Amino acid sequence: MARTASLMLQGTGSHVGKSLLVAGLCRAYRNRGLNVRPFKSQNMSNNAAVTESGAEIGRAQALQARAAGVTPSTDMNPVLLKPESETGAQVIVQGKVSGHADARAYHALKPRLMPAVLESFERLSAQADIVLVEGAGSSAEVNLRHGDIANMGFALAAQVPVLLVGDIERGGVIASLIGTVHLLETEERALIKGCVINKFRGDPSLFDDAIPVIEHGIGAPCLGIVPYFAAAGLLPAEDAVSLDSAGTSLATDIERPIHIAVPRLPRIANFDDLDPLRAEPDVNLVIVEPGRALPGDADLVLLPGSKSTRADLAELRTQGWDIDIQAHLRRGGSLLGLCGGYQMLGHRIADPDGVEGAAGSSKGLGVLDVETVLTGDKRLEAVSGRELASGEDVHGYEMHMGATEGPDTARPMLELAHGKEGACSADGKVSGSYVHGLFAADGFRHAFLSRLATRGRSPLVWESSIDETLDGLARHLEDALDLDRILEIARAA
């Protein structure tokens, strides 16, 4: 049986644009009529997606699957790490929670995960004309090389050729590319078949003299220089580092902005909930960093999802944001909590079995008459229904541990196929829901924002805008990269 074409994009570091490049290549090769599958053996992110089978994968791989025109599956991201603290994470293997591990314990666990990684890769390969693989972090993290399943360890095990991606925007791209290759072992260097310079701004001809230096230093050709793709901000991001530059609206020419404030919690999760709001032309969404007060002119304070709800609630109080929220409500502002943010709105969050850490209970904000009990059973389900206040259709997914009950659930926010969901205060100013992805529904988003301020219907059609951006990205890469040669490399190895 002939080997399926495959190619792995590894980086000189984190956030060099690997996820975006894989998404763009998925769409570009799909547009050429190829059956494409994305793959990332190990991802670390609290921005996750739910598959149709009720399992978890990284949000970036769900986007890449969309770019490829296929349904997301757990085989596209067999190992997902969801950070719960500075040193520990929940470990998800082929879509299901496998356990929890600190950094040292996970380092010892990695070799035992390689069989599952290769099993998933082989299943994907059997379905595809080409598999596009994304690495994680840097190829040259030699201190983590033993048992590696994310970069060269996987590439060697699966015998997948590698393109090395360098980010010129952060500076030092020549040294980072050459230095990375020189830190690799001989057998690893042999897999490097080329490099890509990403996020270039300005006149690329000014970089002409650098190309032969790089090619000589890495022993492989440069297959293109990719100009900075400004529309990338419209696409769901892989992890919370993207929020560093997400402090304002993505739109321009704002005439009458609606102000939305989102406190940046340490373990913020599924923050792509915010993306459709940021893209609205009359919305000014601000990510409030620690050390700053929530703005007094906000129309809405939105508490996002959290991977460690009780710990993030404690940090919210440390920052004084609980006091800001009470003042916001006294001024007549609105408050919405999603998933972990919803749990924070109640009187109490109890964790009797230590699901999130030490067993115990935390006092909530007390602005909804509900209480939450965390349990070990994780709800993972794609859902659809309608918002009761507007009657508008909604769709999204639930991804949470625990159940929330209390008098205010008698005023649910949503009606889903499995019943009523969420809660609202008597005056309608405070609401909460476990459903992620609500604001992707154009009708609901308009109805919700219209309750904050009188507005006309914006032209934004969110789901279409994602596909239009992916198509634009594919054209961008067609212009910048030698896609024919890249395909030859994928087929030849």
N, C-alpha and C positions, 0 to 999 in steps of 0.2 A: 504494500500500500504506500503510495507516494506521501511524502511528508507535506503537511500543510504549511504554506508560507507563514512566516512569523517574524516579527521585529520588535525589539525592546528599546524604548526610550529611557535612558538613564540620565541623571543630572549631575552636575558638578556640585549641587547643593539643593536644599529645599527651596521651593517657590521660584524655580527657574522657568516654570511654564509647561512642565511635562503633561499635566492633566489637560490643559487647553490644547496643546499640540496633538495629543492622542485623539481628543474629541474632533478636532478639525480634520485629521487624517482619516478618521472613521467616516466622516461625512464625505470627504473628497473621494475616497475609494468606493464608497457606496454609490456615489454619483457616477462612477465609472462602471457600475454594474457588478461590482464584487460583493460577495457575501462576507461581511466583516464582523468580527467580534472583538470587544475590548477586554483586557485582563489586567488586573493588578493583584499580585499574590498577597501582599500585605499592605493594608492601609491603616493609618492612624488618624481618626477624625470623629468628632461628635456630630458631624453633619452627615446623616445617614438617610437611606431610602428603604422603603418596604417593597419587596417583590410581590408578584401576584400569588406566590406560594406562601406568603406570610412570613418572610424571612428578611434579614437585614444585610445590606451591602452599603459601601460608601456612596455618598451622593454623586461624587465625580464619576463613578462607574455607571450609575444610572443615567447620567447625562451623556456619557460616551455611548451607551447602548441606544439612547434616543438618536444620537448622531448617526449611528450605524443602521437605524431603522429596525431595531430588534427589541424584543421584550427583555428587560433586565432579569438576570438570574444570579443565584448565589455563586455559580462557578466563575463569574466575572470578578469576584473579590472574595476568595475563600477564607482569608483571615482579616478580620476587622478589629482594631483595637480602639476602644472608646475611653479616653482618659477620664478618670474619676478624681485624681489628685495629682500632685506634682510628680509622684513616682509610681502610681498604680493605675491600672486600666482594666476594664471589662474585656474579656477575650471572646470573640465571636468567630466560630469556625463553621464554614459553609452555611452561614445564615443564622445559626443558633448559638445562644450563650453557652460557652464551654466552661467558664469560670472567671476568676479574677487573678491578676498577677502583678507584683511590683516589677520594676525594670529588670532586676537581677534574676528573678524567677522566670520571667518571660524569656530572657536570653538563654536560659537553660532549656526552656520548653521548645524553642524554635526548631531544632532538628526533628522533633517528633511531629511537627506540623507539615514537613515537606511532603510526605506521601499524599496528604489531602490536597496540597497545592498542586502537585503534579497530576493527580486524578482529575481535578477541576480543569486544568489546562488541557489535558487530553480530551476530555468531553467537549470542550469548546472547539478544539481543533477539528474534531470530527464533523462539526456543524458548519465550518467556515472555509472560505477561500484564503483568508488571511486573518491572523490574530495579531492585534496591536497591543503590546504589553507596556505598561507604565511601571517604572521603578519607583523607589521611595527614598527621599532624602538624597544623599550623595553616594556615588559608587565607591568612594575612597574612604569610607568610615572603617578603617582597618581595625579599630578597637571592637567593632561589632561584627567582624567578618566571620568568626566561627559560627557555624550553623545558619548562616545568612539564607533567608528565603525571599528577600525583597529585591536584591540587585544581582550581583555577579554570582552569588550562590545559586539562585534560580536559573540565571542565564546559562551557567555551566551544566546544571542538571538537565535542563531541557534543550540544550544546544541551540539557543536562540541568538542571532546576531544582534548587535547593540549599536545604536546611535547615541552619542554623547551630546547632551544639551547644555549650553552655557548661556547665562543671562548677562548680556552686556550692560543692562541698565544699572546694575549694582557695581559695575567697575571690575577691573582685573580679570576680564574674561579669558585673555590669552594665558595668563598664569594658571587660572583655575582649570582650564581644559588640559593643558600640558601637565600640570602638577597632578591632576587626577589620574591620568593615564600612567604616569611614572610611579604612582603608589600601588598600582595593580600588579598582580602576579603575571608571569609570562603567558600562562594559559588564558588568563582573563583579558589581557591586552589583545590576544589573537581574535577575540570576539568583537572588538571595536572596529566597525566597518565605516565609520564616518562621524561627522559632528554637525551640529546645527547651532548657529548663533541666533539667540532669541531676544526679542524686545528692543530692537534697534531703533533709535530715533535719529533723524537727520539724513545726511547724504551718505549712503552705503559705500560710495566709491572711496571715501576717506579711509575705509577699512581694507582697501585692496592689498596694501603692503603687509597687512597682518595675516592674510590667508595662507601664504606659503610658509610662514613661520609656524602657524598652528599645524598645518598639514605635515610638515617635517617633524614637529614635536610629538604628534600623536600617532604618526605613521598611517594616517587614513585621510580621505578627502573631506573637505567642507562641502556639504550638500545644499547649503543655502543660508542666507541671512534673512531672518523674519522680522519685518518692521513691527513696531509696537501696534497691537490691535486694541484700539480704545474701546470697542464695543464689548470687550471681555467682561466688563462690569455688569452686563445684563445677564450673564450666565451664572448658575449656581456655583458657589465657590466650594473648594474642598475642605478648608478648615478656617478657624477663626482669625488667622493672621490677615485674611482678606478684609476683616473689619477695621484694620488700622487705617484704611483709606476710604471707609464707607460712611463717613460722618455726615454727608449731606445728600441731597437729592441727586439722582442721575440725570434728571431733566434740566433744561435751561429755560430762560425767559419766564421765570416764575412771577406771576402777577399777584396772586393772592394765595400764598402758601398755607397749607394746613400743617401745623407743627406737631410732629410725633417724636417723643423722646423714648429711647430704649436704653436702660442701664446695662452696661457691659458686665455681665456676670462672669466670674472666673471660668466656670464650666458651661458656658452658653452652648446650646445644642440646637440643631435644626434651624439655624438662623437664616436659611434661605426663605423662610416664612416672610422675611422682611423685603425680599427683592421686588415683588410686584408693587409694593407701596413706594419704594425708593424710585421706581421708574415712572410713577405718576407725575404729570407735569405741574400739578399744584400741591405736591406734598414735599415738605422739607423734613426729612427723617434724620435725627441726630443720634448717633451712638454716644452715650454719655460715659466717658472714661472715669475710672476711680479717681477720687480727689476732686471731682467737680459735682456741683449740685445739679439736680434735675431742673431744667429751665422752667421759669415761672410762667412763660407764655405758651406752654404746650397745650394743645387741644386734647391729646391722648398720650398717656404713658402706657407703654406696652412692655409687659414682663415676658421675656421669651422662654423657650424651653431650657432645661438644665439637665446635665448628666448627674449632678450631685445636688439635689434640691435643698436639703437641709443646710449643707455647707454654703451654698450660694445665698440662701436666705440669711444666714449669719453674716455673710459679707455685705449683703444689702443693708443690714442694720449698722454694720461697722462704718459704712460710707455715709450714713445718715439719710439714705434714700427713703427709708420708711417714713421719716418725718416729712421729707419732701412730698411723698405720695399723699400723706394726710392733708398737707396744705393744698396740694393740687386738687383733691376732691372737695375741699372746702370752697375753693374758687369755682367749682362747678365743672371741673375737667372730667374726662372719661378715663377709665382704666380697663385694660384688657390683659388677661393672663392666658398664655398658651402652654399647655402641658405642665411642665414644672412650674411655670409662672402661675398657672391656674391653681396648683396646689398651695402656693405661697399665699394666695388671697384669703384662705380660710382661717379658722381659729387655731387649728393644730395640724401638724404633720407627725404622725407616729410611725416609728420604724422598729417594731418590737423584735424582729428577727435579725436586725443589723444588715438589711439589704444594701444600704448605701455606705455602710461603715459601722461604727459603734452603735449598738442598739440604743434607742432612746426616743425622745419626743421633743419637738420644737414648736414654740408658739408662732403661729402665723400672723399675717397682717390684720386679720379680723375684719376685713371689709366685705367678705361674703360669709353668709351663715352656713358654712360647710366645714367638714373635717376630712382629712385624708389618712388612710392607713396604707403604708407601703408593704407590698408582698413580693415574694420571689417570682411569681408568675408574671411574665412579660406579655403585654398585649401588642401584637403586631398584625395590623389589618388595614387594607385599603378600604375606604368608606366613601359613601356619597349620600346626599340627602338635600335638605333645605334649611335655611335660616328661618326661624319662626317669626322674627320681627318683620322681615321683608318678604318672605316667601321665595327668596332667590335660591337657586340651586347652588350647592357647594359640593366639593369633592376634596379628598386628601387622604391622610392616613393617620392611624393611631400607633404610637410607639412609646409605651410607658409601663412602669410598674406601679401598682397601687390602685386603690379605688377611692373616689370622693363622694361623700354623701352628706345630706343635711337639708334643712328647710328650703334653702335657695335653689336646690335642684328641682323643686316644683315649678320654677320658672326657667326651664331649660333654654339654652341658646340655639340648639340645633335639633332637628328631627332626622335621624339616620335610619337606615334599614333595620338596624338592631334595636331601635328605640330612641327615646329622648336622650340628649347629651348636653352636658355643660350646665351652667347656672348663671343667673342674672340677679342683681340686687333689685329691690322694690322700685327704686327710682330709675332703673335702667342705665345708670352711669357706670356700673361695675359689672363685668362679665368675664367668664372663663370657659375654656374648652380644651379638651385633650386632642383635638384634631389639628394636625399640621397641614399646611398647604392651602388653607382657606382662601387666602387673598389671591390665589391664582385664578379663581372664578371671577370673571369680569363683572357680572351682574351683582354678586354679593359685595365685591370690593367697592363698587360705586355706591351701593346702598349704605354700606357701613360708613364710608367717608362723607356721604351726604348728611349723615346724622351729626357729624362734627362741624360742618360748614356747608352753606348753600353752594352748590357747584353744578356746572354742566357736565354732561357725560364726556369723559376724555376719550380720545381716539385709541387708547392703548388696548390692544387685544393680546393678553399676556402670552398665552400658549403659542400663538402665531409668531410673536416677537422672538421667542426662543429659537424656533426653527429658522426664521429669517436670519438671526444672528449666526447660527451654525452654518447656514448656507454662505453667508458673508465670510465666515472664518475659512471655510473650505476654499473659496475663491482666493482669499488672501494667501493661503498656503500653496495653491496651484501656481500663483505668481512668484512666490518667494523660494520655493524648494524644487528640487529636481525629483518630482514624484515618480517618474518612470524609473530612474536609477534606484530610488529607494525601494520600489517594488521589486526590482531585479535582485537587490540585496536580500530582501525577505524571502524570495523564492530560491535563491541559489544556495543558501547555507545548508 
